[in-house]
């Protein structure tokens, strides 16, 4: 099986790549997409490309040394459509390669509970009720062969499973931060205060209190998103909050970073 995975150097795609290398015999190609040359890419895609490229190369080297060999390619995204989400771009771009039998399936590293959330759209009002899985399936309908696979959807896994399972050395290389920086030693440094950093810290806190990854995921889906903080995180993921509101939720979440589970 020839598998092409969209790999960003973030937590989800790193976990999927690590697990596929460990549990399958697939001939795997991990593709990092660089949006910096696109004139119409979403700003956050462009801003994170440099950090993800640095982290991605370190992660790839670690995996090749410690797990097994695979192919890594860096793709320059010249041809993105206006406001096109990176996952959607990857699927659209990979379909010709599937049709040409270069690969048998393509994979994206979305969490189990992210496949149904809203996708980015130019008009914020258009984002509501737009099912991400439906959009992906509609685009993939142009494929004449092959498979679109979302491993974490199949495994019913999300960030709690990645945090609990990844080796510490590998987890430390992953870029989860909204506002990362490069330290004097050349390593990526997380800010420690954005909603993504604090979400991972919350997961680690809950796991440290004896909860299993499944417990944490169920709590997030069934209970966590009912609180103001978690509603804020879900809204930020959906792109519905402005930067001022994001900072407000960051501050509130930071103040509650040690609440008991």
C-alpha positions in Angstrom: 0.0 0.0 0.0 1.4 3.4 -1.1 0.2 6.0 1.3 0.6 9.8 1.0 0.2 11.7 4.3 -0.2 15.4 4.7 2.4 16.2 7.4 2.7 19.6 9.0 5.0 19.0 12.0 2.0 19.6 14.3 0.8 17.2 16.9 -1.9 15.4 15.0 0.0 14.7 11.8 3.2 13.7 13.7 1.2 11.2 15.7 -0.5 9.7 12.6 2.9 9.4 10.9 4.5 7.8 13.9 1.7 5.3 14.4 1.5 4.4 10.7 5.2 3.8 10.6 5.0 1.5 13.7 1.8 -0.4 12.9 1.7 -0.8 9.1 3.9 -2.0 6.3 2.8 0.9 4.0 5.2 2.6 1.7 4.7 6.0 3.3 5.4 9.4 1.8 4.9 12.4 4.2 4.3 15.7 2.4 4.9 19.1 4.1 3.1 21.9 2.3 4.7 25.3 2.2 2.2 28.1 1.6 4.6 31.0 1.7 4.7 31.4 -2.1 0.9 31.5 -2.3 -0.7 34.9 -2.8 -4.1 33.8 -1.5 -3.3 31.4 1.3 -4.9 32.0 4.8 -2.5 34.1 6.9 -2.1 31.5 9.6 -1.0 28.9 7.0 1.8 31.3 5.8 2.9 32.3 9.3 3.5 28.8 10.5 5.2 27.3 7.5 8.7 28.3 8.5 8.4 26.9 12.0 6.7 23.7 10.7 9.4 23.2 8.1 12.1 23.4 10.8 10.3 21.2 13.2 9.2 18.8 10.4 12.7 18.1 9.3 13.8 17.3 12.9 10.8 15.0 13.4 11.4 13.2 10.1 15.1 12.6 11.1 14.0 11.3 14.5 11.5 8.9 13.0 13.9 7.6 10.4 16.5 6.9 13.1 14.1 5.4 15.7 11.2 3.8 13.8 11.8 3.1 10.1 12.6 4.7 6.8 10.0 6.5 4.6 9.9 9.3 2.0 9.7 12.9 2.9 8.9 15.7 0.4 8.3 19.4 0.7 5.7 20.8 -1.6 5.5 24.4 -2.6 1.9 25.6 -2.8 1.7 28.0 -5.7 -1.8 27.2 -6.7 -4.0 27.5 -3.6 -7.6 28.9 -4.1 -8.7 31.9 -2.0 -9.3 31.0 1.6 -8.7 27.3 0.9 -8.0 25.3 4.1 -4.7 23.4 4.0 -6.5 20.0 4.3 -8.7 20.8 1.4 -5.8 22.0 -0.7 -3.9 18.8 0.0 -6.8 16.6 -1.1 -7.4 18.6 -4.3 -3.7 18.5 -5.1 -3.3 14.8 -4.4 -6.2 13.5 -6.5 -4.2 13.5 -9.8 -1.4 11.5 -8.1 -4.0 8.9 -7.0 -5.5 8.8 -10.5 -2.1 8.2 -11.9 -1.5 5.3 -9.5 1.4 7.0 -7.8 -0.3 6.4 -4.5 -3.1 4.1 -3.3 -4.5 6.3 -0.6 -4.1 9.7 0.9 -4.3 10.5 4.6 -4.9 13.6 6.6 -4.1 14.0 10.3 -7.4 15.4 11.6 -8.6 14.5 15.1 -11.6 12.3 15.6 -13.7 15.2 16.8 -12.5 17.7 14.1 -13.8 16.1 10.9 -17.3 17.5 11.4 -16.4 21.1 12.4 -16.8 24.0 10.1 -14.3 24.8 7.4 -12.8 28.2 6.6 -14.7 30.4 4.2 -14.2 33.9 3.0 -17.4 35.2 4.6 -17.6 34.4 8.3 -21.3 33.9 7.9 -20.7 31.1 5.4 -18.7 29.0 7.9 -21.6 28.0 10.1 -23.0 24.6 9.3 -20.4 23.7 6.7 -19.4 20.2 7.4 -15.7 19.6 6.8 -16.1 15.8 6.1 -18.8 16.6 3.5 -16.5 19.1 1.8 -13.6 16.6 1.8 -15.8 13.9 0.3 -17.2 16.2 -2.4 -13.7 17.1 -3.5 -12.5 13.5 -3.3 -15.4 12.4 -5.5 -13.2 13.5 -8.5 -10.8 10.7 -7.7 -11.1 7.7 -10.1 -9.3 5.3 -7.7 -7.8 5.1 -4.3 -8.9 6.1 -0.8 -9.2 9.1 1.4 -8.5 8.0 4.9 -8.6 9.9 8.2 -6.8 7.5 10.5 -7.7 9.3 13.8 -11.3 9.2 12.8 -11.0 5.4 12.3 -9.1 5.0 15.5 -11.4 7.4 17.4 -8.4 9.2 18.7 -7.4 12.9 19.1 -4.8 15.0 20.8 -5.1 13.2 24.2 -4.0 10.0 22.6 -1.1 11.7 20.8 0.1 13.4 24.0 -0.2 10.1 25.9 1.5 7.9 23.3 4.3 9.9 21.6 7.8 9.4 23.0 8.8 12.5 24.9 11.7 13.4 22.6 9.3 13.4 19.7 6.6 15.2 21.5 9.0 18.0 22.4 9.7 18.6 18.7 6.1 19.1 17.7 4.8 22.6 16.9 1.5 23.1 18.7 1.8 26.8 19.5 0.0 29.7 17.8 2.9 32.1 18.5 6.1 30.0 18.4 9.6 31.5 18.3 13.1 30.2 17.5 15.5 30.2 20.4 19.2 30.9 20.4 20.0 27.2 20.0 17.8 27.1 16.8 15.1 25.1 18.4 11.4 26.0 18.2 10.0 27.4 21.5 6.3 27.4 22.4 4.9 30.6 24.0 3.2 28.6 26.7 0.2 30.9 26.9 -1.8 30.6 23.7 -5.0 28.4 23.6 -3.2 25.6 21.9 -0.3 25.4 24.3 -2.7 25.6 27.2 -4.9 22.9 25.7 -2.0 20.5 25.6 -1.1 21.5 29.1 -4.6 20.8 30.2 -4.5 17.3 28.5 -1.2 16.6 30.3 -2.8 17.7 33.6 -5.8 15.4 33.1 -3.7 12.5 32.1 -1.4 13.1 35.1 -4.5 12.9 37.3 -5.1 9.3 36.1 -7.6 9.9 33.3 -7.1 7.8 30.1 -6.9 9.4 26.7 -10.4 8.1 25.9 -11.7 9.7 29.2 -10.1 13.0 28.2 -11.6 12.8 24.7 -15.1 11.9 26.0 -14.9 14.8 28.6 -13.9 17.2 25.8 -16.8 16.1 23.6 -19.5 15.7 26.2 -18.6 18.0 29.0 -15.6 20.3 28.3 -17.1 22.2 25.4 -20.0 23.2 27.6 -17.8 25.6 29.6 -17.0 29.1 28.4 -13.3 28.3 27.9 -13.9 25.2 25.8 -16.6 27.0 23.8 -14.0 29.6 23.1 -11.4 27.1 21.9 -13.9 25.5 19.6 -15.0 28.9 18.2 -11.3 29.9 17.7 -10.7 26.6 15.8 -13.7 27.4 13.6 -12.3 30.9 12.9 -15.2 32.8 14.5 -13.4 34.9 17.1 -11.3 38.0 16.5 -7.8 38.4 17.9 -8.9 40.4 20.9 -11.4 37.7 21.9 -8.7 35.1 21.4 -6.4 36.9 23.8 -9.3 37.1 26.3 -9.9 33.3 26.2 -6.1 32.7 26.4 -5.9 34.8 29.6 -9.0 33.1 31.1 -7.7 29.6 30.3 -4.3 30.4 31.7 -5.9 31.4 35.0 -7.7 28.0 35.1 -4.8 25.9 34.0 -4.6 24.0 37.3 -8.3 23.5 38.0 -9.1 20.0 39.3 -10.7 17.4 37.1 
